[in-house]
Amino acid sequence: MATVFRTVQNCLKQAFSVTSSHGDAISDYEAWRDWALAHCAPRNRFLWQRLNLALWIALILVLSFTFRDIYDALFHLKELAQIPQELKRLVLVLDAAIMLSLLSCLALHRTQFGRRHPGFVFLGLSWSITLVEQIWATLNNFALPDITAWFLVFLSQATLIPVRWTLHLISQLGVLVYYFGVNPALGLKLPPPDSDKPIYNVTMILAVFWFCFICNLGVYLYDRLQHSEFFARRELETAYQKLGATEAKYRSIFENAVEGIFQSTPDGRYITANPALARIYGYSSPEEVTAFTDIEHQLYVDPNRRAEFMRLIEEYGSVDEFESQIYRKDGSIVWISEKAYAVRDENGKLLYYEGLIEDITKRKQVEEALQEQLIFLRVLINTIPTPVYYKNAEGVYEGCNKAFEEDLGLSKEQILGKSVYDIAPDDLADKYHQADIELFKQRGIQSYEGPVIYKDGSKHDVIFYKATFSKADGTLGGLVGVILDISQRKRTEEALRVFFHAVSHDLRNPVLGTLMVLKNLLSRPEEKILLPRSILERMVQSSDRQLNLINSLMEAHVSEVQGVVLQRQTVQLHTVVEAAIADLEPMLRENQVILTNLVAADLPSVNADSTQLWRVYSNLIVNAVKHNPPGLSITLDATVEGDKMCCTVSDNGVGMSQQQSEHLFDLYFRGGNVRNSLSLGLGLYLCRQIITAHGGEIGVKSAQGEGATFWFTLPV
């Protein structure tokens, strides 16, 4: 008996352990699921498990009634006194049959068939009590409406095994169809003393119907609940598995990321840090980083960077490429770049900062090296006195040096981002643009001569030296250009051409004349040759001219190389003018020149070289006489204007063109209307050199047929 009760107790524990608690349910469910996957469906597993309990309870129940019947047979219970003795003796046989049927079901429950098909065991259990009793009554020729047994079995089934409502319905229909179908068909009556009563009535039918309906409805509802719970648990388990997989994946990313990942509080503590962040900071583990208590002072070289970091996040919600210098564990300083954002709760309260940190020390070192190199190149390019510029592949200026800005008279802001059409006249811009297109097509180096308009509006002859450059990917990046001004070279070449012309004519002709005279004398047979004075005078004059020309060339060369040397002293200008007029008196008389001297004696004195000023006046007067016919009128004047004295030499001669005026003071320049001149065009050039050395300026105002006025200034 004790063994039976222990077995029932174990079955009860096993049955109720499935739904004892949420945590246990999950654990038991996993075992239930594993077993079910290998053997049967989940609901069959529950059905099979609960059948074990139901079978043992049924055995105990039948056994209790068997004890009652045995006791009645021995001691006659009053409550069973009305049952005939013949029927009582048969009851023990019924108890034995039911017990045998239940034991058979219990044995079948343990087999593989019972595990796979617990529905048959369920029907066997139900019919062992209800249908065996009906068959026993039929064999004894009466109908037995044991409603108490039916309700007890149906209610116990619905309570202990609330799954598979169809099985419950089949078990009920089996009994009810037999009772309400077979018994009337065989014409069986109730056992004595109720043989005269009908075997069923309306009340009985309604009671049985509604009892079975309620039991089946309860089973159906519980079955659906179990079904939903099972799938809910399975989905929950799947979600847990996915969550675990996701957590493992992101944990792997977190642990193995190259960038540092962090979460920090507004008060300056790290909540989380990954190994990469610890390596960037020079620590061996993330725990050492999370031990920081004051990021602002423990980490940043400039503590204000933390406040700036928080300010930017507060203003914009996030920061990107926030660069700072930090201290590593060993005290060394590195650069980091932070990308972070604020995490807030549903009420907008700031919880913590979350983001990434990257070590950019090497990049910063490269940037600094590149910046230093760039600064050096800028200084180098700006130091070059020749204009340098560069354009992109679309022909837009992207840079230039100071010489380029100064020569064009434009600022860098007016040049960068512009094309040649924005900084040059259209006719020249077309030529420049076409040359750029040809260079971009051919690649390599290009050089050609062309004009450029400088800031003063003058046109300069230049040589363009250009070359293309490529980007890192090999595509065309643009071009670099250098402008070499050859205007001076052009003028020098022209001056040299004039010089050689002068040498070949002005020096050669006198020499040839002298040579002819000498050869003529040598061709005479006389031993002694007498020369007329006129011939000797002509030879002396020719030699003097040659000597003067050579001296002028030497003087021009010295002044060009070394500059004009002045012997300054206090000078009264009218004395210098009078001396120059006196020296030129014979030439003026010969050319019938009318000279008017308006230079006053009361003018302020000047600090100058009187000899050099005498040369200026002499050259200007001689230049006027040489370039005009006899009968010329020349006027000399001087006035004080501020801190300068302005001197003029005017004539009423033939004048000159604008082009002649522009180049009149250039080296070796000679006017086209010089009469019988043996000069090299050095006089006016020397005048400019002398006046410039005194700190003044010199120029000319003239027009064709309107005479000329030469002017120069001297500091008072």
C-alpha positions in Angstrom: 0.0 0.0 0.0 2.8 2.4 0.8 4.4 1.6 -2.5 1.2 2.5 -4.3 1.0 5.8 -2.5 4.6 6.7 -3.2 4.1 5.9 -6.9 1.0 8.2 -7.0 3.0 10.9 -5.2 5.8 10.7 -7.8 3.3 10.9 -10.6 1.6 13.9 -9.1 5.0 15.6 -8.7 5.9 14.8 -12.3 2.5 15.9 -13.6 2.4 19.3 -11.8 6.1 20.1 -12.3 5.3 21.2 -15.9 3.4 24.3 -14.8 4.7 24.9 -11.3 6.5 28.2 -12.1 7.7 30.2 -15.0 11.4 29.3 -14.6 10.7 25.6 -13.9 8.3 25.6 -16.8 10.9 26.8 -19.2 13.4 24.2 -17.9 10.8 21.3 -18.0 9.6 22.5 -21.3 13.1 22.2 -22.8 13.2 18.6 -21.6 9.6 18.0 -22.8 10.5 19.5 -26.2 13.6 17.4 -26.6 11.8 14.3 -25.7 8.8 15.2 -27.9 11.0 15.9 -30.9 12.5 12.5 -30.6 9.4 10.5 -29.8 6.0 12.3 -30.3 4.2 15.6 -30.6 4.2 18.0 -27.7 0.5 17.5 -26.9 1.0 13.7 -27.0 3.8 14.1 -24.6 1.5 16.0 -22.2 -1.3 13.4 -22.8 1.0 10.5 -22.2 2.4 12.1 -19.0 -1.0 12.8 -17.5 -2.3 9.4 -18.4 0.2 7.9 -16.0 -1.3 9.9 -13.2 -4.9 9.2 -14.3 -4.3 5.5 -14.5 -2.9 5.3 -11.0 -5.7 7.4 -9.6 -8.2 5.2 -11.5 -6.6 2.1 -10.0 -6.8 3.5 -6.5 -10.4 4.6 -7.1 -11.5 1.2 -8.3 -9.5 -0.4 -5.6 -11.4 1.7 -3.0 -14.7 0.6 -4.4 -13.5 -3.0 -4.5 -12.7 -2.7 -0.8 -16.2 -1.4 -0.3 -17.8 -4.3 -2.1 -15.7 -6.8 -0.2 -16.6 -5.2 3.1 -20.3 -5.3 2.0 -20.0 -8.9 1.2 -18.6 -9.6 4.6 -20.4 -7.1 6.9 -23.4 -5.9 4.8 -23.5 -2.2 4.4 -26.9 -0.7 5.1 -26.7 1.7 2.1 -26.4 -1.3 -0.2 -29.0 -3.5 1.4 -31.6 -3.0 -1.4 -29.2 -4.4 -4.0 -30.1 -8.1 -4.6 -27.5 -10.6 -3.4 -27.1 -12.1 -6.9 -26.0 -8.7 -8.2 -23.7 -8.0 -5.3 -21.8 -11.3 -6.1 -21.5 -10.1 -9.7 -20.1 -6.7 -8.6 -16.9 -8.3 -7.4 -16.4 -9.8 -10.9 -17.0 -6.3 -12.3 -14.4 -4.8 -10.0 -11.9 -7.5 -11.1 -12.6 -6.8 -14.8 -12.2 -3.1 -14.4 -9.0 -3.6 -12.4 -7.6 -6.0 -15.0 -8.5 -3.5 -17.8 -6.8 -0.6 -16.0 -3.7 -2.7 -15.4 -3.6 -3.6 -19.1 -3.9 0.1 -19.9 -1.1 0.9 -17.5 1.1 -1.8 -19.1 0.3 -0.5 -22.6 1.2 3.0 -21.4 4.7 1.9 -20.7 5.3 0.4 -24.2 6.6 2.2 -27.3 3.1 2.0 -28.8 1.7 3.7 -25.7 4.2 6.5 -26.0 3.5 7.1 -29.7 -0.3 6.6 -29.5 -1.4 7.7 -26.0 -5.0 8.3 -27.4 -5.6 4.6 -27.3 -4.5 4.4 -23.7 -6.8 7.3 -22.9 -9.8 5.5 -24.4 -8.8 2.3 -22.7 -8.6 4.2 -19.3 -12.0 5.8 -19.9 -13.8 2.8 -21.2 -12.2 0.5 -18.5 -14.5 2.1 -16.0 -17.5 3.2 -18.0 -17.9 0.8 -21.0 -16.6 -2.4 -19.2 -19.3 -1.8 -16.6 -22.0 -1.4 -19.4 -20.7 -4.6 -21.2 -20.8 -6.5 -17.8 -24.4 -5.3 -17.3 -25.4 -6.4 -20.8 -23.9 -9.8 -20.2 -26.1 -10.0 -17.1 -29.2 -9.0 -19.0 -29.9 -5.5 -17.6 -29.0 -1.9 -18.3 -26.9 0.0 -15.7 -27.2 3.8 -15.8 -24.1 4.5 -13.6 -24.3 8.3 -14.0 -22.1 8.8 -10.9 -19.3 6.8 -12.5 -19.7 8.5 -15.8 -19.6 12.0 -14.3 -16.7 11.0 -12.1 -14.7 9.7 -15.1 -15.6 12.5 -17.5 -14.8 15.2 -14.8 -11.5 13.4 -13.8 -10.5 13.2 -17.5 -11.3 16.9 -18.1 -9.4 17.9 -14.9 -6.3 15.7 -15.2 -6.0 15.4 -19.0 -7.3 18.7 -20.5 -6.1 18.1 -24.0 -7.5 16.5 -27.2 -11.1 17.3 -26.6 -12.0 15.0 -29.5 -10.7 12.0 -27.4 -12.9 13.1 -24.6 -15.9 13.3 -27.0 -15.1 9.8 -28.4 -14.8 8.3 -25.0 -18.1 9.8 -23.9 -19.9 8.9 -27.2 -18.6 5.3 -26.8 -20.4 4.9 -23.5 -23.5 7.0 -24.3 -24.1 5.4 -27.7 -23.7 2.0 -26.1 -26.1 2.8 -23.3 -28.7 4.7 -25.3 -28.4 2.6 -28.4 -27.5 -1.0 -27.5 -29.6 -1.4 -24.4 -32.9 -0.2 -26.0 -32.1 -2.3 -29.0 -31.7 -5.4 -26.8 -34.7 -4.5 -24.7 -32.8 -4.5 -21.5 -34.3 -3.1 -18.2 -32.9 -1.6 -15.1 -31.8 -4.1 -12.5 -34.1 -4.9 -9.5 -35.8 -3.3 -7.7 -36.0 -0.6 -10.5 -36.9 -3.0 -13.3 -40.3 -1.3 -14.0 -38.6 2.2 -14.5 -37.4 3.4 -18.0 -33.7 3.2 -18.5 -33.5 7.0 -19.4 -35.6 10.2 -19.3 -35.3 13.8 -20.5 -33.7 15.1 -17.4 -31.1 12.4 -17.5 -30.3 13.1 -21.1 -30.0 16.9 -20.5 -27.8 16.4 -17.5 -25.5 14.0 -19.4 -25.4 16.3 -22.4 -24.6 19.5 -20.6 -22.1 17.8 -18.3 -20.2 16.3 -21.3 -20.5 19.6 -23.2 -19.1 21.6 -20.3 -16.3 19.1 -19.8 -15.4 19.1 -23.5 -15.6 22.9 -23.7 -13.3 23.2 -20.7 -10.9 20.8 -22.4 -11.1 22.6 -25.7 -10.4 26.0 -24.1 -7.5 24.6 -22.0 -6.1 22.8 -25.0 -6.1 26.0 -27.0 -4.5 27.8 -24.1 -1.8 25.1 -23.9 -1.3 25.3 -27.7 -0.9 29.1 -27.6 1.4 28.9 -24.6 3.5 26.3 -26.3 4.0 28.3 -29.4 4.5 31.5 -27.3 7.2 29.7 -25.4 8.7 28.4 -28.6 8.7 31.9 -30.1 10.2 33.2 -26.9 12.9 30.6 -27.0 13.6 31.4 -30.6 13.8 35.1 -29.7 16.2 34.2 -26.9 18.3 32.3 -29.3 18.3 35.1 -31.8 19.0 37.6 -29.0 21.9 35.4 -27.8 23.3 35.1 -31.3 22.9 38.9 -31.9 24.5 39.6 -28.6 27.4 37.3 -29.4 27.8 38.9 -32.8 27.8 42.4 -31.4 30.0 41.4 -28.5 32.5 40.0 -31.0 32.3 43.3 -33.0 32.7 45.3 -29.7 35.7 43.2 -28.6 37.4 43.0 -32.0 36.7 46.5 -33.4 39.7 48.5 -34.5 38.2 51.7 -33.3 37.7 52.4 -29.6 34.1 52.1 -28.5 32.9 53.9 -25.4 30.1 55.1 -23.2 30.8 57.9 -20.8 28.7 59.8 -18.3 28.4 63.6 -18.3 30.3 63.8 -15.0 33.4 62.4 -16.7 33.4 58.6 -16.1 33.6 55.7 -18.7 30.7 53.3 -18.4 32.0 50.8 -21.0 35.2 50.6 -23.1 36.4 48.0 -25.5 39.9 46.6 -25.8 40.7 48.8 -28.8 40.1 51.9 -26.7 42.3 50.5 -23.9 45.1 50.0 -26.5 44.7 53.5 -27.9 45.1 54.9 -24.3 48.0 52.6 -23.6 46.3 50.4 -21.1 46.2 46.6 -21.0 42.5 46.1 -20.3 39.2 48.0 -20.6 38.7 47.9 -16.8 41.6 50.3 -16.4 39.8 52.8 -18.6 36.5 52.4 -16.9 38.3 53.2 -13.6 38.7 56.8 -14.8 37.0 59.2 -12.5 37.7 62.5 -14.2 38.1 62.3 -18.0 38.5 66.0 -18.4 41.8 66.1 -16.4 43.0 62.5 -16.6 42.8 62.2 -20.4 42.8 65.5 -22.3 46.0 67.6 -22.6 43.7 70.6 -22.8 41.0 70.1 -20.2 38.7 72.5 -22.0 38.3 70.0 -24.8 35.9 68.0 -22.7 33.7 71.0 -22.1 33.8 71.8 -25.8 32.9 68.2 -26.6 29.9 68.4 -24.3 28.9 71.8 -25.6 28.9 70.7 -29.3 26.8 67.6 -28.5 24.4 69.7 -26.5 24.0 72.1 -29.4 24.0 69.7 -32.3 23.1 66.3 -30.8 26.4 64.7 -32.0 30.0 65.5 -32.9 32.0 64.2 -35.8 35.8 64.2 -36.2 36.3 66.0 -32.9 40.1 66.0 -32.7 42.1 66.4 -29.4 45.4 65.6 -27.9 45.3 63.1 -25.0 47.8 61.6 -22.5 48.5 57.8 -22.8 49.3 55.7 -19.7 53.0 56.2 -20.2 52.6 60.0 -20.4 53.1 60.3 -24.1 50.8 62.5 -26.1 48.7 61.3 -29.1 46.0 62.6 -31.3 42.5 61.1 -31.3 39.3 61.8 -33.3 36.0 61.3 -31.6 32.6 60.6 -33.2 29.8 60.5 -30.5 26.2 61.3 -29.8 24.0 61.8 -26.7 21.7 59.0 -25.5 18.6 60.3 -23.7 15.5 58.7 -22.1 12.0 59.1 -23.2 11.8 62.4 -21.3 14.8 63.8 -23.0 17.1 63.5 -20.0 20.7 63.0 -20.9 21.9 59.5 -19.8 25.3 59.1 -21.3 27.5 59.7 -24.4 28.2 56.9 -26.8 30.7 56.8 -29.7 33.9 55.8 -31.4 37.5 57.0 -30.9 40.3 56.6 -33.5 44.0 57.2 -33.1 45.0 59.7 -35.7 48.5 60.5 -34.5 50.2 59.2 -37.7 47.7 61.0 -39.9 48.4 64.2 -37.9 52.1 63.7 -38.3 51.7 63.3 -42.0 49.4 66.3 -42.2 52.0 68.4 -40.3 54.8 67.3 -42.6 52.7 68.1 -45.6 51.7 71.4 -44.1 55.3 72.3 -43.5 56.2 71.2 -47.0 53.3 73.2 -48.4 54.4 76.3 -46.4 57.9 75.9 -47.7 56.7 75.5 -51.3 54.5 78.6 -50.9 57.5 80.6 -49.6 59.7 79.3 -52.3 57.2 80.1 -55.1 56.5 83.5 -53.7 60.2 84.2 -53.5 60.6 83.5 -57.2 60.6 86.9 -58.9 59.1 85.4 -62.0 55.3 85.1 -62.2 54.2 81.5 -61.5 50.6 80.1 -61.6 48.8 76.8 -61.8 45.3 75.8 -63.1 43.1 72.8 -62.8 42.0 70.7 -65.8 39.1 73.1 -66.5 41.5 76.0 -67.0 40.5 77.7 -63.7 43.3 79.4 -61.6 43.9 77.6 -58.4 47.1 79.3 -57.2 49.8 81.9 -58.1 52.8 83.6 -56.5 53.3 87.2 -55.5 55.1 88.1 -58.7 52.0 87.0 -60.7 49.7 89.2 -58.6 52.0 92.2 -58.7 52.6 92.1 -62.5 48.9 91.8 -63.3 47.9 94.2 -60.6 45.3 91.8 -59.1 44.9 90.3 -55.7 44.9 86.5 -55.2 41.2 86.7 -54.4 40.6 88.3 -57.8 42.6 85.5 -59.5 41.7 82.2 -57.8 38.6 80.5 -59.2 38.7 82.6 -62.3 39.6 81.8 -65.9 41.8 83.7 -68.4 38.7 85.5 -69.7 38.2 87.1 -66.3 41.7 88.6 -66.0 42.8 89.2 -69.6 41.3 90.9 -72.7 39.2 88.6 -74.9 41.6 88.6 -77.8 44.6 87.5 -75.6 42.3 85.2 -73.5 41.4 83.3 -76.7 45.0 82.7 -77.5 45.8 81.6 -73.9 42.8 79.3 -73.8 43.6 77.7 -77.1 47.2 77.0 -76.0 45.9 75.4 -72.8 43.6 73.1 -74.7 46.4 72.0 -77.0 48.7 71.3 -73.9 45.9 69.3 -72.2 45.5 67.2 -75.3 49.2 66.5 -75.8 50.3 66.5 -72.1 53.9 67.3 -71.3 55.7 70.7 -71.7 54.8 73.7 -73.8 56.6 77.1 -74.4 55.7 80.0 -76.7 56.1 83.7 -76.9 53.2 86.1 -76.5 52.0 89.4 -75.1 50.7 90.1 -71.6 49.0 93.2 -70.4 50.6 94.4 -67.1 48.9 96.4 -64.3 50.1 99.7 -65.8 48.3 98.8 -69.1 51.5 98.3 -71.0 51.9 95.3 -73.2 55.0 93.1 -72.4 56.6 90.4 -74.5 56.8 87.2 -72.5 57.6 83.5 -72.9 55.1 81.1 -71.4 56.7 77.9 -70.0 53.9 75.4 -69.1 53.7 71.8 -68.1 50.8 69.5 -67.2 50.6 67.5 -63.9 48.6 64.4 -63.0 46.6 63.4 -59.9 47.3 60.3 -57.8 45.0 58.2 -60.0 46.7 59.2 -63.2 44.0 61.6 -64.4 44.9 65.1 -65.6 45.2 67.5 -62.7 46.0 70.7 -64.6 49.0 72.7 -65.5 51.8 74.8 -64.0 52.9 77.9 -65.8 55.9 80.4 -65.6 55.9 83.7 -67.3 59.3 85.1 -68.3 59.2 88.8 -69.3 61.5 89.3 -72.3 60.5 92.9 -73.0 63.9 94.2 -71.7 65.6 91.5 -73.8 63.7 92.6 -76.8 64.7 96.2 -76.2 68.2 95.2 -75.6 68.3 93.3 -78.8 66.9 96.3 -80.6 69.4 98.5 -78.9 72.2 96.2 -79.8 71.0 96.2 -83.4 71.2 100.0 -83.3 74.5 99.8 -81.6 75.9 97.6 -84.3 74.4 99.9 -86.9 76.1 102.8 -85.2 79.4 101.0 -85.0 79.2 99.9 -88.6 78.3 103.4 -89.8 79.1 106.1 -87.3 82.5 104.7 -86.4 83.3 102.9 -89.7 82.7 105.9 -91.9 85.2 108.3 -90.2 87.8 105.6 -90.1 87.3 104.9 -93.8 87.5 108.6 -94.6 90.8 108.9 -92.7 92.0 105.7 -94.3 91.3 107.0 -97.8 93.2 110.2 -97.1 96.2 108.4 -95.8 96.2 105.9 -98.7 95.9 108.8 -101.2 99.0 110.4 -99.6 100.9 107.1 -99.6 100.2 106.6 -103.3 102.3 109.7 -104.2 105.9 109.1 -105.3 107.4 111.9 -103.3 109.5 111.0 -100.3 108.2 113.9 -98.3 104.5 114.7 -98.4 103.1 118.1 -97.5 99.6 118.2 -96.2 97.3 121.2 -96.3 95.9 122.4 -93.0 92.4 121.7 -94.0 93.1 118.0 -94.4 94.8 117.8 -91.0 91.8 119.7 -89.5 89.4 117.1 -91.1 91.5 114.2 -89.7 91.5 115.7 -86.2 87.8 116.3 -86.3 87.2 112.8 -87.5 89.4 111.4 -84.7 87.7 113.6 -82.1 84.3 112.3 -83.2 85.5 108.7 -82.9 87.0 109.4 -79.5 83.7 111.0 -78.3 81.7 108.1 -79.6 84.0 105.6 -77.8 83.9 107.6 -74.6 80.1 107.8 -74.8 79.9 104.0 -75.1 82.2 103.5 -72.2 80.3 106.0 -70.1 77.0 104.3 -70.9 78.4 100.9 -70.0 79.8 102.2 -66.7 76.6 103.9 -65.7 74.6 100.8 -66.6 76.8 98.5 -64.5 77.9 100.8 -61.6 75.4 103.6 -61.7 76.1 107.3 -61.9 78.5 108.6 -59.3 77.5 112.1 -58.0 79.6 114.8 -56.3 76.9 116.6 -54.5 77.1 120.2 -53.3 74.9 123.2 -52.9 74.2 124.5 -56.4 72.4 127.5 -57.7 70.5 126.2 -60.8 70.8 129.5 -62.8 74.6 129.3 -62.8 74.6 125.8 -64.2 72.2 126.8 -67.0 74.2 129.9 -67.9 77.4 127.8 -68.1 75.7 125.3 -70.4 74.4 128.1 -72.7 77.9 129.7 -72.8 79.5 126.4 -73.8 77.0 125.8 -76.6 77.0 129.4 -78.0 78.9 128.6 -81.2 76.6 125.7 -82.1 73.5 127.8 -81.3 74.8 130.7 -83.5 75.6 128.3 -86.3 72.1 126.8 -86.3 70.4 130.2 -85.8 68.8 129.0 -82.6 66.9 131.6 -80.5 67.3 130.6 -76.8 65.3 132.2 -74.0 66.5 131.6 -70.4 63.7 132.1 -67.8 65.6 130.4 -65.0 65.5 132.9 -62.2 68.5 133.7 -59.9 66.4 133.7 -56.7 65.3 130.1 -56.9 66.2 127.9 -53.9 69.5 126.0 -54.1 69.6 122.3 -54.8 71.9 119.6 -53.4 73.3 118.3 -56.7 76.3 117.5 -58.9 76.7 120.7 -61.0 78.8 118.9 -63.7 76.2 116.2 -64.2 73.4 118.8 -64.3 75.4 120.8 -66.9 75.5 117.6 -69.0 71.7 117.2 -68.7 71.1 120.7 -70.0 73.7 120.4 -72.7 72.3 117.0 -73.9 68.7 118.3 -73.9 69.7 121.5 -75.9 71.9 119.6 -78.3 69.2 117.0 -78.8 66.7 119.7 -79.7 69.1 121.3 -82.2 70.0 118.0 -83.8 66.4 116.9 -84.4 65.1 120.2 -85.8 65.9 122.5 -88.8 67.7 125.9 -88.3 65.9 128.8 -86.8 64.6 126.8 -83.7 63.3 128.6 -80.6 64.3 127.0 -77.3 63.0 128.1 -73.9 64.5 127.2 -70.5 62.5 127.5 -67.3 62.3 126.3 -63.7 59.7 126.6 -61.0 59.3 125.3 -57.4 56.4 122.9 -56.7 56.3 121.8 -53.1 59.5 120.1 -52.2 60.6 119.7 -55.8 62.0 122.0 -58.5 60.5 121.3 -61.9 62.8 122.2 -64.9 61.8 122.4 -68.5 63.5 122.6 -71.9 60.9 123.5 -74.6 61.2 124.0 -78.4 58.8 124.8 -81.2 60.3 122.1 -83.5 58.8 119.3 -85.5 57.9 117.2 -82.4 57.7 113.4 -82.3 55.2 110.6 -82.2 53.8 108.9 -79.1 55.8 105.7 -79.8 59.0 107.8 -80.1 58.2 109.5 -76.8 57.8 106.2 -74.9 61.3 104.9 -76.0 63.2 108.2 -76.2 65.2 107.6 -73.0 66.0 103.9 -73.8 69.6 102.9 -74.3 70.8 103.3 -77.9 67.5 104.7 -79.1 67.8 107.3 -81.9 65.1 109.4 -83.5 64.3 108.9 -87.1 64.8 112.6 -88.1 68.4 113.0 -87.0 70.3 115.2 -89.4 73.9 114.1 -90.2 74.1 112.6 -86.6 77.1 110.5 -85.6 75.7 109.8 -82.1 74.7 106.4 -80.7 71.5 107.6 -79.0 73.2 107.7 -75.6 72.6 111.4 -74.6 69.0 111.1 -73.3 69.7 107.7 -71.8 72.5 109.3 -69.7 70.1 112.2 -68.8 67.7 109.7 -67.3 70.5 108.0 -65.4 71.7 111.3 -63.9 68.3 112.6 -62.9 67.3 109.2 -61.4 70.5 109.2 -59.4 69.5 112.7 -58.0 66.2 111.2 -56.9 64.1 113.0 -59.6 62.1 112.0 -62.6 62.5 112.9 -66.3 60.0 112.8 -69.2 58.9 114.5 -72.4 55.6 115.9 -73.7 55.3 116.2 -77.5 53.2 115.7 -80.6 53.9 115.7 -84.3 54.4 119.3 -85.5 53.8 120.8 -82.1 57.4 120.9 -80.7 58.6 119.1 -77.6 58.9 119.9 -73.9 61.5 117.9 -71.8 61.0 118.1 -68.1 62.8 116.8 -65.1 62.5 117.3 -61.3 65.1 117.8 -58.6 64.6 117.7 -54.8 64.9 121.2 -53.3 
